[in-house]
């Protein structure tokens, strides 16, 4: 069994140095730097896409193609590698079904089989679909035999992968949805026995399609909590880190969009704001057109010799590729008065703020610019123009470039109280954060009316292979309760953290009506480590200059910032100063999430877990999921309010227990800490007393980046020839203890 894991923070002074001393009573695994304490991670090695998320006979099963089981979806036991017999290929993402009716004929021992359906990726690049089955007496279903009739589905494609299989009760057959990745399509197949599959139909491409589609799945969700009113939801992963979804109907053969979802995606209904120009007319009325790049009317999509254009709303858009990149021109709108805080639009084409751009002109001056990103897919960008309210303005659409990417795409210019400056295509997104991918729903074979859940891989292919963790890499999100809610956009996803995690809560801390001005330490709740849950409710004043929020994992210049800006009605998330961000130049990110508040309060429900943070906004209407690698001693929480005072009307916080261990008496741990001492002499020789025998020693800079890692005996290490002068963290594991101390190297 896993032993108890506790950290106790004590402070002391040695000479001129103050330091932090931390002790963990621990086992070999699950106490490593950045290791989440209540999010699931593999004991060691890689963990990626969730594959078989299943509940059967009272147990939850999580496959990746490793295997773990749980009785409560909170505490997990990792089992051995489950797949047997399959060689000569790589196991890619797939799913698990419980064949209760023995349709495949694998129940030869009186045991209801589980069947794994997955992509078998061949060395040639070919991707086909195979199955393995478990019918042994093992109660945990942990030995899957390779089916000798594999592959069960092969269309001779190199981008045909990630099967998700469900039992469709109405047609009494198995249904597979699977992506044709490069074509941005989901294909549907049917089978009576899981061995022979017949093609049914396809869906897509639609909505976001700049990146390839992967890891599709399909689930029925209740609407507004009503199990008698359900809609089908088709989920598609889109690299490197996103999941989009479509709400509709599935009749056993075809998936079709719900009319409200179709109208939102194709015609822009439900988008916050007033349309200034949709470019759906047969001419450019209201615009003065110069040059020959724009033609005589809005384009019907892609022009001759142009790569495929996508992401516009309706049937037409501005496209300056007439005659290719060599032609130039300009479009100038009729004058208008700025009466809303923000101007939003879809934009694509060349990434040149001078030559291929949209410009806002006020009082004869260029005050705002925007350009595409060298993509033929249009994405949402916008300007906060609140400082120009009441002024007259015009918009210019400019193509003055004759080189590569010398054209611009524009559509759906809107005036709004909500800024949509996401840089994302027009779609329904499952999560706004940088780390939520390959999401899959749980299949509950015990109760078909149980609360629907889904879970995702918390990472991003921009940096997934270089994150600074060892001996494990990869983490899963919290399981989330999901349902649909009616909105102006049609039916949208609502997500809430799985209620089972409330069992990990320690003593509750609550605060009411705390005024926040400037930046201040939130000393009402001071967790000793970044393992906690917290709820913040802020009052909205109605003042346009209100800007407030929370900094997590804060210390000195380090912080993870969550804020809200009233002028843009945006929640913003910033991890650019979060600690160790140097392992990848793609990791530092600042994101903007459009949030239309319908009440006088804004709610954040936050889960912080060493190297992960998940933020549920306004009871799960929007969610942000992100990795972070904080500075080693950065555990403070700060509140801030810029431009005035904001009231924190309510706060609830809980330190959370680890799922990997039991508890140990804190007083006993303090007595053990008192026996341990770490000192640095004038020659920068670190000595450890109070621990006998061999030690694992890590030295980290204050961002948490590991500089040195050694196994030592006796208990001394010389550092002055290896590291520059400064403050460092030394972490020592010995005798089931972990000691962490801040030291000064002269």
Protein Blocks (a to p, Z undefined) as FASTA:
>chain_A
ZZddddddddddehjbccddddddddfehpaghiafkbccdfbdcddddfbdcdeehiac
ddfkbccddfklmaccddddfbghiahiacddddddddfkomnopamnopacdddddddd
dfkopacddddddfbfbfnlpaccddfkbcfbdehiabbghiacdddfklopacdddddf
knopacddddfklmaccdfbdedjehjfkbccehiadddddeehiaklccddddddddfk
bccddddddehlaccddfklmmmmmnopoiacjdfbgolafbfehiacehjknojbdceh
jaehiacdehiehjbdcdfkggijkbgcdddddddddfbfbdcdddehjddfklnccddd
eehiafbdcddehiabdcdddddfklmgoiacddddddfbfbehiacddehiaddfbdcf
eopacdddfbfbfbdghiacdddfkbmkbccddddddddfklmmmcccdfbecddddddd
ddddddfkopaddddddfklmmmpccddddehiacehjaddfkbccfbdcddddddddde
hiakbccdddehiehjbccdddddfklopacddfklnopaklpcklpccdddddddfbfb
dcdddddehjaccddeehhlaccdddddddfklcbccdddehiacddfbdcddddddfkb
ccddfklmmmmmmmpccdddfkopacdehiecjdddddddfkopafbdcdddddbdcfkl
mbccddddddddeehiacddddddZZ
